[in-house]
């Protein structure tokens, strides 16, 4: 590759050469990827899975800003998790914001310059953030078709939809096929979570003030879910131990009800990794036909609202056999 040749063009040129060689040898050619995928850091995608896709432009993850006091951080900044943890423990204000439309302008232009024909842009729920709106503003001036998809969810539930979009693009699907693949998998995901305190969710406007006071006054430990893009209460539990046990029961029942061998789990935590690992181990014992859960820290933009001690479990289903990104591997790999 010459110094002037962008990495994405190098990758596309390589694919062309492989297609030519396959044609000469009689080997069925691999599909050429023509649709790039864009998402945001709320998708909680495993870093190891993301790395190669980002390098050649097939996937772009737009970082979401987090404001701690007067300072602004982005996902991936050094020790942002530690900074947020200290801020939450000391009462320092922690807020989040959507990415700017300019960040999406840059992502879409980069896809165009790398030779992609279209983009599917998958983002966290529009009821929790204006990220999809910012993406839509940029989509209208991108110069190539951009399909903006509000995932109506968060975390690795959103991430699973992104993985399906990447798999469909790898298979050579048209932009409509790529979007449909993401939508179909998103429809099969659920998010369940427990937070020790509702206060941070109240401060961020994700639940009402009355719900927060109710939880504080009566020492209620609620189990919550994301339903149609919004945070909703599922059950009221009187202690943290009972709340985690009940979360485990709810997740196990959901996963067991999925088609045999199809359930996939992801567990998010913030400031309580050991507790998340213990929960994942118990779920593995309850669900022997389900691969071990992917365990990861909650992205900074979500941790800023959920607070310390959160446990979130995503229940989804595997990709169709032999599709890219479907391997049910643990701790940094696709599910």
HUQUIWO-V157852 format. One line per field, one symbol per residue. burial: I if it has 9 or more other C-alpha atoms within 8 Angstrom, else O. Layout:
burial: ???
//
This chain:
burial: OOOOOOIIIIIIOOIOOIIOOIIOOOOOOOOOIIIIIIIIIIIIIIOOIIOOIIIIIIIIIIIIIIIIOOOOIIIOOOOIOOIIIOIIOOOIIIIIIIIOIOIIIOIIIIIIOIIIIIIIIIIIIIOIIIIIOIIIIIIOOIOOIIIIIIIIIIIIIIIIIIIIIIIIIIIIIIIOIIIOIIIIIIOOIIIIIIIIIIOIIIOIOIIOOOIIOIIIOOOIIIIIIIIOIIIOIOOIIIIIOIIIOOIIOOIIOIIIOIOOOIIIIIIIIIOIIOOIIOIIIOIIOOIOOIIIIIIIOIIIIIIIIIIIIIIIIIIIIIIOOOIIIIOIIIOIIII
//
